[in-house]
Amino acid sequence: MSEQQDALAREREEIATRVASFRATQQKFERDRQEYYASTLGNAWSGFQRKTA
């Protein structure tokens, strides 16, 4: 490969790495939101339902 093709290949690898990192971060945020809902809002709803029963 030429020097230009090598540079393009390295840039593509870097972009792929950054996209994978971004995707992993977004998945972590999604898990954190789900855990927050389950622990905080889920408990609030279950407490609300017990009081009205």
N, C-alpha and C positions, 0 to 999 in steps of 0.2 A: 504494500500500500504506500501511497505517497504521504508526505508529511501532512498535507491538508486533510486527507482521508483519515489519518490517525487522529488529528485534532477533532474532527467531526465525531469520530467514534467515541473519543473520551468525553466530549460534551454530551452525547446521547446517554452514555453510562451515568454521568453526573445527574442529568435530568431524571433518569429512571430511578436513581437512588433518592433524589429529593422527593419525587412523587411517592415512592414507597414510604418514606419517612412521614410525609404529610398524611398519607392514608392511615398509617398506624396511629398518628396523633389524633386524627378524627375518630377513629374507632375507640381509642382510649376515652375521649370526651363522651362518646355515646354510652360506653359502659358506665362512666362516672354519673351521667345523668340518670341512667336506669337504676343504679344503686341508690342515688339520692332519692329518687321517687319511691323506691321500695322501702327505704328505711324511714324517710321523713313523712312524705305524703301518705304512704300506705298505712303507717301507724296512725296518722291523724284520722283517716277515714275509718279505720277499724274502731278507734275510740269513739268517733261520732256515731257509728252504727250501734255500739253497745249501749250508749246513753239513751238512745231513742227506743230501744227494744223493751 
